[in-house]
Amino acid sequence: MTRGAYMVQWIETERGWGQRNDGVFYYLTEDQAEKDTEEIVKKMREYEAKIFGRVTPEEYSFPQPPVFVEVDENLYKEIKKSGRVSKDRHEKLKKSIA
């Protein structure tokens, strides 16, 4: 059975190197994805301000808007149990089940 979840992709920008994928998180609701992402960004920016002051860091990450995607039953159950799941965590879970 296929279910749905909200995926938030993170992008890393590094001076001189450009952009690259910096991870993916899955959530059950769009509201949960937005709230969690806002909190993560707030903490990251507070940390960066403390370390770098007003200078733009050499590298930083930012989220893309949540996108509704189909997920398999195992991923759906893991998201429901944990609240959010990173792509890497789900890949490790799949390998341990196989």
C-alpha positions in Angstrom: 0.0 0.0 0.0 1.3 3.5 -0.9 0.8 6.4 1.5 1.6 10.1 1.4 4.0 12.3 3.3 5.6 15.7 3.1 9.2 15.8 2.0 11.5 18.7 2.8 14.7 18.8 0.8 17.7 20.7 2.1 20.2 22.4 -0.1 23.8 23.4 0.9 25.5 26.4 -0.7 29.2 26.6 -0.5 31.2 29.6 -1.8 33.3 28.5 -4.8 31.5 25.1 -5.1 27.9 26.0 -5.7 24.9 24.0 -4.4 24.3 20.4 -3.6 21.7 18.2 -1.9 22.1 18.3 1.9 19.5 15.8 3.0 15.8 15.1 3.0 13.3 14.9 5.8 9.8 13.3 5.7 6.7 14.4 7.8 3.1 13.3 8.0 1.6 16.8 7.7 2.6 20.0 5.9 2.1 22.0 9.1 4.5 19.7 11.0 7.1 20.0 8.2 6.8 23.8 8.1 7.0 24.2 11.9 10.0 21.8 12.3 11.8 23.4 9.4 11.3 26.9 10.8 12.7 25.8 14.1 15.7 24.2 12.5 16.5 27.2 10.4 16.1 29.5 13.4 18.6 27.5 15.4 21.0 27.3 12.5 20.9 31.1 11.9 21.3 31.8 15.6 24.4 29.6 15.7 25.8 31.2 12.5 25.2 34.7 13.9 27.1 33.7 17.1 30.0 32.2 15.2 30.2 34.5 12.1 28.6 37.7 13.2 27.3 39.7 10.3 29.6 38.0 7.7 27.9 35.5 5.4 29.2 32.0 6.2 31.3 30.2 3.6 28.6 27.5 3.5 25.1 27.2 4.8 22.0 25.1 4.2 18.4 26.1 3.5 15.2 24.1 3.0 12.9 23.9 0.0 9.1 24.1 0.6 7.4 20.9 1.7 6.2 18.7 -1.2 3.6 16.0 -0.9 5.0 12.6 -2.1 4.1 9.0 -2.1 6.0 6.8 0.4 5.9 3.1 1.0 4.2 1.6 4.1 7.5 1.1 6.0 8.5 4.7 5.6 5.0 5.9 6.6 5.1 3.8 9.8 8.5 5.1 10.7 7.4 8.7 10.2 4.3 8.1 12.2 6.4 6.6 15.0 9.2 9.2 15.1 7.5 12.4 13.9 10.1 12.9 11.2 12.5 10.7 9.3 15.6 11.6 7.3 16.3 9.9 4.0 19.5 8.4 5.4 17.7 6.9 8.4 15.1 5.3 6.2 17.7 3.8 3.9 19.5 2.2 7.0 16.1 0.9 8.2 15.4 -0.7 4.8 18.8 -2.4 4.8 18.3 -3.8 8.3 14.9 -5.2 7.3 16.2 -6.8 4.0 
